[in-house]
């Protein structure tokens, strides 16, 4: 599988995931499993984007331009992200022309990807101070306003970059990341097993963990070939699809 294919798969899974999030009532009315299935499919997106960051660090002709693009689109994506998440998890409200617009006050995954990239580029260029500064910024962002996938996501990106020469290590890193991300629901399952519960109840979070682990197979199948270039499409897709989903939600009658 080429980098191009994996990026398209990541974009599609993210679109399905976000559409399911925004229109949860409608999907759940059809079937709770339809909603859960869409969200599970969406768990593939972040590991594949994280893989792309590690590969991009090595193959980009201009690390500084790469960082600049990521920073620019992290800024551009913040409002669409806040609007989309605000459809269900509003933490503040913006009044526009007398209409209350719900927003979500946290950083998007683009910030996570940017900080992970900043650390990877710094390591790749031998700048220990740069890596330390980017890591400190990630810790600060995670402990204050928060960001999608948090510090765990940033460290996951760096780990995939460091393990770029070994597919098996990369697979193991994806599995460990999945466990760390869903450690609490996994602990609940382990407690049920120890207590001899019958039947064992699995939450949707456990299913999400398994779906995230599934992305390890796509990491294994990556052939290190670039494929067709879709740079601008990938960058614009993230903010645009969230804005479109929000507009659809706004006029859906909620």
C-alpha positions as CSV (number, residue, x, y, z in Angstrom):
1,X,0.0,0.0,0.0
2,X,1.4,3.4,-1.0
3,X,1.4,6.5,1.2
4,X,-1.2,8.0,-1.1
5,X,-3.6,5.1,-0.5
6,X,-3.1,5.2,3.3
7,X,-3.8,8.9,3.3
8,X,-7.0,8.5,1.3
9,X,-8.1,5.7,3.7
10,X,-7.3,7.9,6.7
11,X,-9.4,10.8,5.2
12,X,-12.3,8.5,4.4
13,X,-12.4,6.9,7.8
14,X,-12.1,10.3,9.5
15,X,-15.1,11.6,7.4
16,X,-17.2,8.6,8.4
17,X,-16.2,9.0,12.1
18,X,-17.0,12.7,12.2
19,X,-20.2,12.3,10.2
20,X,-21.3,9.7,12.8
21,X,-20.4,12.0,15.6
22,X,-22.4,14.9,14.3
23,X,-25.4,12.9,13.3
24,X,-25.4,10.4,16.2
25,X,-29.1,10.7,16.9
26,X,-30.1,9.9,13.4
27,X,-27.7,6.9,13.1
28,X,-28.6,5.5,16.5
29,X,-32.3,5.7,15.6
30,X,-31.5,3.4,12.7
31,X,-29.3,1.1,14.7
32,X,-26.9,1.7,17.7
33,X,-24.5,-0.7,15.9
34,X,-24.5,1.5,12.8
35,X,-23.2,4.4,14.9
36,X,-20.7,2.3,16.8
37,X,-19.5,0.7,13.5
38,X,-18.9,4.1,11.9
39,X,-16.9,5.3,15.0
40,X,-14.9,2.1,15.0
41,X,-14.0,2.6,11.4
42,X,-12.9,6.1,12.3
43,X,-10.3,4.7,14.7
44,X,-8.1,3.9,11.7
45,X,-7.5,7.6,10.8
46,X,-5.1,8.8,13.5
47,X,-2.5,6.0,13.4
48,X,-2.4,6.3,9.6
49,X,-1.9,10.1,9.7
50,X,0.7,9.6,12.4
51,X,2.5,7.2,10.1
52,X,2.4,9.8,7.4
53,X,4.1,12.4,9.7
54,X,7.0,10.1,10.4
55,X,7.4,9.3,6.7
56,X,7.1,12.9,5.7
57,X,9.8,13.9,8.1
58,X,12.3,11.7,6.3
59,X,11.2,12.3,2.7
60,X,10.3,16.0,2.7
61,X,12.7,18.3,0.7
62,X,12.1,21.2,3.0
63,X,11.4,20.4,6.7
64,X,10.8,24.1,7.5
65,X,8.1,24.5,4.7
66,X,6.5,21.2,6.0
67,X,6.3,22.6,9.5
68,X,5.0,25.9,8.2
69,X,2.2,24.2,6.3
70,X,1.2,22.1,9.2
71,X,1.2,25.1,11.5
72,X,-0.9,27.1,9.0
73,X,-3.5,24.4,8.6
74,X,-3.6,23.7,12.4
75,X,-4.6,27.4,12.7
76,X,-7.1,27.2,9.9
77,X,-8.7,24.0,11.2
78,X,-9.3,25.2,14.7
79,X,-12.6,27.0,14.1
80,X,-14.2,24.3,12.0
81,X,-13.0,21.7,14.7
82,X,-14.5,23.8,17.5
83,X,-17.8,24.2,15.6
84,X,-18.1,20.5,14.7
85,X,-17.3,19.3,18.3
86,X,-19.6,22.0,19.7
87,X,-22.6,20.2,18.1
88,X,-22.4,17.8,21.0
89,X,-19.7,18.9,23.5
90,X,-20.0,22.6,23.7
91,X,-17.8,24.2,26.3
92,X,-18.4,27.9,25.4
93,X,-20.7,29.9,23.2
94,X,-20.1,32.6,20.6
95,X,-22.8,35.1,19.9
96,X,-23.0,35.9,16.1
97,X,-25.8,38.3,15.0
98,X,-27.9,37.4,18.0
99,X,-27.5,33.6,17.4
100,X,-25.7,31.5,20.0
101,X,-23.1,29.3,18.3
102,X,-21.7,26.4,20.5
103,X,-17.9,25.9,20.4
104,X,-15.6,23.3,21.8
105,X,-12.5,24.8,23.6
106,X,-9.7,22.4,22.8
107,X,-7.0,22.0,20.1
108,X,-7.7,19.8,17.0
109,X,-5.7,16.8,16.0
110,X,-3.8,19.1,13.6
111,X,-2.1,20.6,16.6
112,X,-1.1,17.1,17.8
113,X,0.3,16.3,14.4
114,X,2.2,19.6,14.2
115,X,3.8,19.1,17.6
116,X,4.7,15.5,16.8
117,X,6.2,16.7,13.5
118,X,8.2,19.4,15.2
119,X,9.8,16.9,17.5
120,X,10.5,14.5,14.6
121,X,12.0,17.2,12.5
122,X,14.2,18.4,15.4
123,X,15.4,14.9,16.1
124,X,16.0,14.3,12.4
125,X,18.1,17.4,12.2
126,X,20.0,16.7,15.4
127,X,18.4,19.7,17.3
128,X,18.0,18.4,20.8
129,X,16.9,21.8,22.1
130,X,14.2,22.0,19.3
131,X,12.9,18.6,20.3
132,X,12.8,19.6,24.0
133,X,11.0,22.8,23.2
134,X,8.4,21.1,21.1
135,X,7.9,18.4,23.7
136,X,7.5,21.1,26.4
137,X,4.9,22.8,24.2
138,X,3.0,19.5,23.8
139,X,3.0,19.0,27.6
140,X,1.7,22.5,28.1
141,X,-1.0,22.3,25.5
142,X,-2.2,18.9,26.9
143,X,-2.2,20.1,30.5
144,X,-4.0,23.4,29.8
145,X,-6.5,23.7,26.9
146,X,-6.1,20.1,25.8
147,X,-5.7,18.6,22.3
148,X,-7.0,15.6,20.4
149,X,-5.2,12.4,21.5
150,X,-3.2,14.5,23.9
151,X,0.5,14.0,24.8
152,X,0.0,10.3,24.1
153,X,-0.7,11.0,20.5
154,X,2.4,13.2,20.1
155,X,4.7,10.6,21.6
156,X,3.0,8.0,19.4
157,X,4.0,10.0,16.3
158,X,7.6,10.3,17.5
159,X,7.7,6.5,18.3
160,X,6.5,5.6,14.7
161,X,9.2,7.9,13.3
162,X,12.0,6.4,15.4
163,X,10.9,2.9,14.5
164,X,10.6,3.7,10.7
165,X,13.2,1.0,9.8
166,X,11.3,-1.9,11.4
167,X,7.7,-2.8,10.5
168,X,7.3,-5.2,13.4
169,X,8.3,-2.5,15.9
170,X,5.8,-0.1,14.3
171,X,3.1,-2.7,14.6
172,X,3.9,-3.2,18.3
173,X,3.8,0.6,18.8
174,X,0.3,0.8,17.3
175,X,-0.8,-2.0,19.7
176,X,0.7,-0.3,22.7
177,X,-0.8,3.0,21.7
178,X,-4.2,1.4,21.5
179,X,-3.8,-0.1,24.9
180,X,-2.7,3.2,26.5
181,X,-5.5,5.1,24.8
182,X,-8.2,2.7,26.2
183,X,-6.5,1.5,29.4
184,X,-9.5,2.2,31.7
185,X,-12.1,0.1,29.7
186,X,-9.5,-2.6,29.3
187,X,-8.9,-2.7,33.0
188,X,-12.7,-3.1,33.6
189,X,-12.7,-6.1,31.3
190,X,-9.7,-7.6,33.1
191,X,-11.4,-7.1,36.5
192,X,-14.5,-8.9,35.2
193,X,-12.3,-11.8,34.0
194,X,-10.6,-12.0,37.4
195,X,-13.9,-11.9,39.2
196,X,-15.3,-14.7,37.0
197,X,-18.1,-12.7,35.5
198,X,-20.3,-14.5,33.1
199,X,-21.0,-13.1,30.6
200,X,-18.2,-10.5,30.3
201,X,-19.6,-7.1,29.3
202,X,-17.6,-5.3,26.6
203,X,-18.1,-1.5,26.3
204,X,-17.9,0.3,23.0
205,X,-14.6,1.7,24.1
206,X,-13.1,-1.8,24.1
207,X,-14.3,-2.2,20.6
208,X,-12.7,1.1,19.6
209,X,-9.5,-0.2,21.1
210,X,-9.6,-3.3,18.8
211,X,-10.4,-1.1,15.8
212,X,-7.4,1.1,16.6
213,X,-5.2,-2.0,16.8
214,X,-6.5,-3.0,13.4
215,X,-4.6,-0.1,11.9
216,X,-1.4,-2.0,12.6
217,X,-2.2,-4.3,9.7
218,X,-2.2,-1.3,7.3
219,X,1.0,-0.1,8.8
220,X,2.4,-3.6,8.0
221,X,1.2,-3.4,4.4
222,X,2.8,0.0,3.8
223,X,5.3,-0.4,1.0
224,X,7.2,2.9,1.5
225,X,6.2,4.1,-1.9
226,X,4.7,7.6,-2.2
227,X,2.2,7.1,-5.0
228,X,0.4,10.1,-6.6
229,X,0.8,13.4,-4.8
230,X,-2.3,14.7,-3.0
231,X,-0.7,17.2,-0.7
232,X,-3.1,20.1,-1.0
233,X,-6.2,17.8,-1.0
234,X,-5.1,16.2,2.3
235,X,-4.4,19.6,4.0
236,X,-7.7,21.2,2.9
237,X,-9.8,18.1,3.5
238,X,-9.5,18.3,7.2
239,X,-10.9,21.8,7.9
240,X,-13.3,21.7,4.9
241,X,-15.1,18.5,5.7
242,X,-15.7,19.6,9.3
243,X,-17.1,22.9,8.2
244,X,-19.4,21.1,5.7
245,X,-20.6,18.7,8.4
246,X,-21.3,21.6,10.8
247,X,-23.3,23.5,8.1
248,X,-25.3,20.3,7.4
249,X,-26.0,20.0,11.2
250,X,-26.9,23.6,11.5
251,X,-29.6,23.3,8.8
252,X,-30.8,19.8,9.8
253,X,-33.1,21.1,12.5
254,X,-31.0,19.4,15.2
